[in-house]
Amino acid sequence: MKVSQANRFVIDEAMTIYQAQAQKAQLLAALAAAEALDLDLAAVPEIDTAGLQLLILLKREVLQQGKQLTISGHSPAVRQTLEFCRLVGVFGDPMIIPADA
């Protein structure tokens, strides 16, 4: 995971139970340091319910704190999981589906 310019936070590892604790701390710290956060999930190879819980937690924190969250670059794994769990609309971000998907 890395924070780049303009409060863009890139997750480039799996979002599973094995990474959840460390990712939670990093995501909340990134949110605390910004009024708006762009979360790039394009390189996430795997996501499970623990990863989903992190995304839902982050969305809840953003709403409570009056901040902004944009999720961009949904990887195929993230797209499939959000669609399967019917959570695409919860985040409200446009999901671009590549032609080869």
C-alpha positions as YAML, in Angstrom:
chain: A
units: angstrom
residues:
- id: 1
  name: MET
  ca: [0.00, 0.00, 0.00]
- id: 2
  name: LYS
  ca: [1.16, 3.49, -0.72]
- id: 3
  name: VAL
  ca: [-0.08, 7.04, -0.50]
- id: 4
  name: SER
  ca: [0.75, 9.08, -3.55]
- id: 5
  name: GLN
  ca: [0.14, 12.67, -4.49]
- id: 6
  name: ALA
  ca: [-3.29, 14.29, -4.14]
- id: 7
  name: ASN
  ca: [-4.32, 11.93, -1.31]
- id: 8
  name: ARG
  ca: [-4.42, 8.92, -3.62]
- id: 9
  name: PHE
  ca: [-4.06, 5.69, -1.66]
- id: 10
  name: VAL
  ca: [-3.08, 2.63, -3.69]
- id: 11
  name: ILE
  ca: [-3.67, -0.88, -2.39]
- id: 12
  name: ASP
  ca: [-1.55, -3.33, -4.34]
- id: 13
  name: GLU
  ca: [-1.94, -6.44, -2.20]
- id: 14
  name: ALA
  ca: [-4.75, -8.80, -1.25]
- id: 15
  name: MET
  ca: [-7.48, -7.43, 1.01]
- id: 16
  name: THR
  ca: [-8.08, -10.51, 3.13]
- id: 17
  name: ILE
  ca: [-8.24, -11.47, 6.77]
- id: 18
  name: TYR
  ca: [-4.46, -11.86, 6.77]
- id: 19
  name: GLN
  ca: [-3.85, -8.18, 5.91]
- id: 20
  name: ALA
  ca: [-6.97, -6.64, 7.48]
- id: 21
  name: GLN
  ca: [-5.48, -5.40, 10.74]
- id: 22
  name: ALA
  ca: [-2.54, -3.62, 9.14]
- id: 23
  name: GLN
  ca: [-4.67, -2.26, 6.29]
- id: 24
  name: LYS
  ca: [-7.26, -0.90, 8.72]
- id: 25
  name: ALA
  ca: [-4.62, 1.14, 10.54]
- id: 26
  name: GLN
  ca: [-3.15, 2.43, 7.27]
- id: 27
  name: LEU
  ca: [-6.52, 3.34, 5.76]
- id: 28
  name: LEU
  ca: [-7.72, 5.17, 8.85]
- id: 29
  name: ALA
  ca: [-4.42, 7.06, 9.09]
- id: 30
  name: ALA
  ca: [-4.69, 8.08, 5.42]
- id: 31
  name: LEU
  ca: [-8.26, 9.27, 6.01]
- id: 32
  name: ALA
  ca: [-7.23, 11.24, 9.11]
- id: 33
  name: ALA
  ca: [-4.62, 13.09, 7.08]
- id: 34
  name: ALA
  ca: [-6.99, 14.18, 4.28]
- id: 35
  name: GLU
  ca: [-10.37, 15.75, 3.65]
- id: 36
  name: ALA
  ca: [-10.77, 13.67, 0.50]
- id: 37
  name: LEU
  ca: [-9.27, 10.28, -0.25]
- id: 38
  name: ASP
  ca: [-9.00, 8.50, -3.59]
- id: 39
  name: LEU
  ca: [-8.67, 4.77, -2.99]
- id: 40
  name: ASP
  ca: [-7.17, 2.90, -5.96]
- id: 41
  name: LEU
  ca: [-8.03, -0.81, -5.93]
- id: 42
  name: ALA
  ca: [-6.84, -1.66, -9.46]
- id: 43
  name: ALA
  ca: [-4.03, -3.93, -8.26]
- id: 44
  name: VAL
  ca: [-5.95, -5.86, -5.58]
- id: 45
  name: PRO
  ca: [-5.60, -9.54, -6.57]
- id: 46
  name: GLU
  ca: [-7.99, -10.93, -3.95]
- id: 47
  name: ILE
  ca: [-10.63, -9.62, -1.54]
- id: 48
  name: ASP
  ca: [-12.67, -11.47, 1.05]
- id: 49
  name: THR
  ca: [-15.30, -10.42, 3.58]
- id: 50
  name: ALA
  ca: [-12.62, -8.89, 5.81]
- id: 51
  name: GLY
  ca: [-11.62, -6.65, 2.90]
- id: 52
  name: LEU
  ca: [-15.25, -5.75, 2.32]
- id: 53
  name: GLN
  ca: [-15.58, -4.86, 5.98]
- id: 54
  name: LEU
  ca: [-12.63, -2.49, 5.65]
- id: 55
  name: LEU
  ca: [-14.24, -0.74, 2.69]
- id: 56
  name: ILE
  ca: [-17.56, -0.44, 4.53]
- id: 57
  name: LEU
  ca: [-15.76, 0.85, 7.66]
- id: 58
  name: LEU
  ca: [-13.94, 3.44, 5.58]
- id: 59
  name: LYS
  ca: [-17.19, 4.54, 3.94]
- id: 60
  name: ARG
  ca: [-18.87, 4.86, 7.36]
- id: 61
  name: GLU
  ca: [-15.96, 6.90, 8.75]
- id: 62
  name: VAL
  ca: [-16.04, 9.22, 5.73]
- id: 63
  name: LEU
  ca: [-19.75, 9.87, 6.22]
- id: 64
  name: GLN
  ca: [-19.38, 10.46, 9.97]
- id: 65
  name: GLN
  ca: [-16.46, 12.85, 9.49]
- id: 66
  name: GLY
  ca: [-17.98, 14.75, 6.56]
- id: 67
  name: LYS
  ca: [-15.12, 13.82, 4.26]
- id: 68
  name: GLN
  ca: [-15.03, 12.42, 0.73]
- id: 69
  name: LEU
  ca: [-14.04, 8.97, -0.51]
- id: 70
  name: THR
  ca: [-13.63, 7.95, -4.12]
- id: 71
  name: ILE
  ca: [-12.90, 4.35, -5.00]
- id: 72
  name: SER
  ca: [-11.30, 3.96, -8.41]
- id: 73
  name: GLY
  ca: [-9.61, 1.33, -10.50]
- id: 74
  name: HIS
  ca: [-11.65, -1.64, -9.32]
- id: 75
  name: SER
  ca: [-9.68, -4.84, -10.03]
- id: 76
  name: PRO
  ca: [-11.57, -7.86, -11.43]
- id: 77
  name: ALA
  ca: [-11.53, -9.45, -7.95]
- id: 78
  name: VAL
  ca: [-12.98, -6.31, -6.34]
- id: 79
  name: ARG
  ca: [-15.59, -5.94, -9.09]
- id: 80
  name: GLN
  ca: [-16.72, -9.55, -8.79]
- id: 81
  name: THR
  ca: [-16.95, -9.43, -5.01]
- id: 82
  name: LEU
  ca: [-18.87, -6.14, -4.90]
- id: 83
  name: GLU
  ca: [-21.27, -7.41, -7.56]
- id: 84
  name: PHE
  ca: [-21.73, -10.80, -5.88]
- id: 85
  name: CYS
  ca: [-22.51, -9.14, -2.53]
- id: 86
  name: ARG
  ca: [-24.68, -6.50, -4.23]
- id: 87
  name: LEU
  ca: [-22.61, -3.69, -2.74]
- id: 88
  name: VAL
  ca: [-21.76, -1.75, -5.90]
- id: 89
  name: GLY
  ca: [-24.34, 0.95, -5.11]
- id: 90
  name: VAL
  ca: [-23.23, 1.34, -1.50]
- id: 91
  name: PHE
  ca: [-20.07, 3.15, -2.51]
- id: 92
  name: GLY
  ca: [-21.60, 5.17, -5.36]
- id: 93
  name: ASP
  ca: [-18.44, 5.25, -7.47]
- id: 94
  name: PRO
  ca: [-18.55, 4.59, -11.20]
- id: 95
  name: MET
  ca: [-17.26, 1.13, -11.95]
- id: 96
  name: ILE
  ca: [-15.59, 0.88, -15.34]
- id: 97
  name: ILE
  ca: [-15.81, -2.60, -16.78]
- id: 98
  name: PRO
  ca: [-13.16, -3.33, -19.38]
- id: 99
  name: ALA
  ca: [-14.25, -4.81, -22.72]
- id: 100
  name: ASP
  ca: [-12.40, -8.05, -22.06]
- id: 101
  name: ALA
  ca: [-14.13, -8.66, -18.70]
...
